[in-house]
């Protein structure tokens, strides 16, 4: 006899997962909003502006920062669901949840029961995403390092991070890129969920 | 009338399998099969569609679960439909009587 038997059907967590097009928009929004916030900050630091223009610039900067925070959360969440995390969690069906509750299983125990280490496909996805991230980051870092070294020597009136905010912003941008790029690669490349998967 | 050959589409992972038909035969959902194999339910779907080729370890676990030899479930060449093997003729021939 087979070691498995019929069980209660489970809820579709696929329904909660957004489409690839939506995820791609989030990725673009995350990096674009960060770049916009940094550019506006740089303008605020260098340009001589009136109080009204300064207020408009500050509002735009605030919006860009807000857009960045929101889109970053949305960017990381689907990629964790898609396997960047070392564990995966299965959303239980209401009937299954009720059964567990009736058996006296606590919410913490239920969470432990329904989560499992990432399987081989999910680990392979995460490893591939890290490899792709490295391939993207290596030329970006090399190009930027070359720009910082050679641009002031070869060109006139080039932009260089001169204020403390610009320098910190640039460094934070690289930290963001290093830490979020594997998540972005997964969110960008994983196909739309197949509704049939829970059939 | 010329015989119509039904050619299964080449799976992107390069490995043909009978996972879907075996799972249906046992009356299991993808989630139930995933629980039994200790993998994600989406991985079952990926394997069934031929989008992911399981590791040797996972393939052996699948074979153990279905109590079938490896060559009955996985192949590098298109697999003959089980209905054809059981009836001894292709489904098209069977419908023509």
Boltz contact constraints between the chains, C-beta under 6 A:
constraints:
  - contact:
      token1: [A, 4]
      token2: [B, 36]
      max_distance: 6.0
  - contact:
      token1: [A, 7]
      token2: [B, 32]
      max_distance: 6.0
  - contact:
      token1: [A, 10]
      token2: [B, 31]
      max_distance: 6.0
  - contact:
      token1: [A, 88]
      token2: [B, 40]
      max_distance: 6.0
  - contact:
      token1: [A, 119]
      token2: [B, 39]
      max_distance: 6.0
  - contact:
      token1: [A, 119]
      token2: [B, 40]
      max_distance: 6.0
  - contact:
      token1: [A, 119]
      token2: [B, 43]
      max_distance: 6.0
  - contact:
      token1: [A, 120]
      token2: [B, 55]
      max_distance: 6.0
  - contact:
      token1: [A, 121]
      token2: [B, 43]
      max_distance: 6.0
  - contact:
      token1: [A, 121]
      token2: [B, 52]
      max_distance: 6.0
  - contact:
      token1: [A, 194]
      token2: [B, 45]
      max_distance: 6.0
  - contact:
      token1: [A, 197]
      token2: [B, 30]
      max_distance: 6.0
  - contact:
      token1: [A, 197]
      token2: [B, 41]
      max_distance: 6.0
  - contact:
      token1: [A, 197]
      token2: [B, 42]
      max_distance: 6.0
  - contact:
      token1: [A, 197]
      token2: [B, 45]
      max_distance: 6.0
  - contact:
      token1: [A, 198]
      token2: [B, 31]
      max_distance: 6.0
